[in-house]
Amino acid sequence: MTDTADDAWHVAQGALLRHDLRPVVPEDQTTILQLLAERHDDLVHERTRVLNRLHATLRDLLPGSVPAGLSADKAAIAMKNIWPATC
């Protein structure tokens, strides 16, 4: 057996001997929607954080020429014009 299969087997064996475990029940629709909404919010916050960091980095590299409302496409265009000073 693989490590994952071994782990699953040991967990199953332990569960068979325990009688105080809660039964597994499917989540209701409200709980699922709450989880999806929280995940969406997390992704939006992470995207905003990454764009802000990218904007700050580009602003350091290209003072005064970073467009407002930065997007991945605008960042790619701006980065095409950046060359190391040693080249």
C-alpha positions in Angstrom: 0.0 0.0 0.0 1.0 3.6 -0.5 1.5 6.0 2.4 -1.9 7.6 1.7 -3.6 4.2 1.6 -1.8 3.2 4.8 -3.0 6.4 6.5 -6.5 5.9 5.3 -6.5 2.3 6.6 -5.2 3.3 10.0 -7.8 6.1 10.3 -10.6 3.7 9.3 -9.4 1.1 11.9 -9.3 3.8 14.6 -12.8 5.0 13.6 -14.2 1.4 13.9 -13.1 1.2 17.5 -14.5 4.7 18.5 -18.2 5.0 19.3 -18.2 8.6 20.3 -17.5 10.1 16.9 -20.0 12.4 15.2 -21.7 10.9 12.1 -20.8 12.6 8.8 -23.7 14.5 7.3 -23.8 16.4 4.0 -23.6 20.2 4.3 -26.8 22.2 3.6 -26.9 24.7 0.7 -26.6 27.7 3.0 -23.3 26.4 4.4 -22.0 25.6 1.0 -22.9 29.1 -0.3 -21.2 30.7 2.7 -18.0 28.7 2.1 -18.1 29.7 -1.6 -18.7 33.4 -0.8 -15.8 33.4 1.7 -13.5 31.8 -0.8 -14.5 34.4 -3.4 -13.8 37.2 -0.9 -10.4 35.6 -0.1 -9.5 35.4 -3.8 -10.6 39.0 -4.5 -8.5 40.3 -1.5 -5.5 38.3 -2.7 -5.8 39.6 -6.2 -6.0 43.1 -4.9 -3.0 42.6 -2.7 -0.9 41.2 -5.6 -1.9 44.0 -8.0 -1.0 46.6 -5.3 2.4 45.0 -4.8 3.0 44.7 -8.5 2.0 48.4 -9.0 4.4 49.4 -6.2 7.2 47.4 -7.8 6.6 48.9 -11.3 6.3 52.4 -9.8 9.8 51.8 -8.3 11.2 50.6 -11.7 9.3 53.1 -13.9 8.6 56.3 -11.8 5.7 58.3 -13.2 4.8 55.9 -16.0 2.7 53.2 -14.3 -0.9 53.4 -15.5 -3.7 53.7 -13.0 -6.2 50.8 -12.9 -3.4 48.3 -13.3 -4.3 45.0 -14.9 -2.2 42.0 -15.9 -2.1 43.2 -19.6 -1.1 46.7 -18.6 1.6 45.4 -16.3 3.0 43.1 -19.1 3.1 46.1 -21.5 4.9 48.2 -18.9 7.4 45.5 -18.1 8.4 45.1 -21.7 10.0 48.5 -21.5 12.2 47.6 -18.5 15.8 46.7 -19.1 18.6 46.1 -16.5 21.0 49.0 -16.3 24.0 46.6 -16.9 22.9 45.5 -20.4 
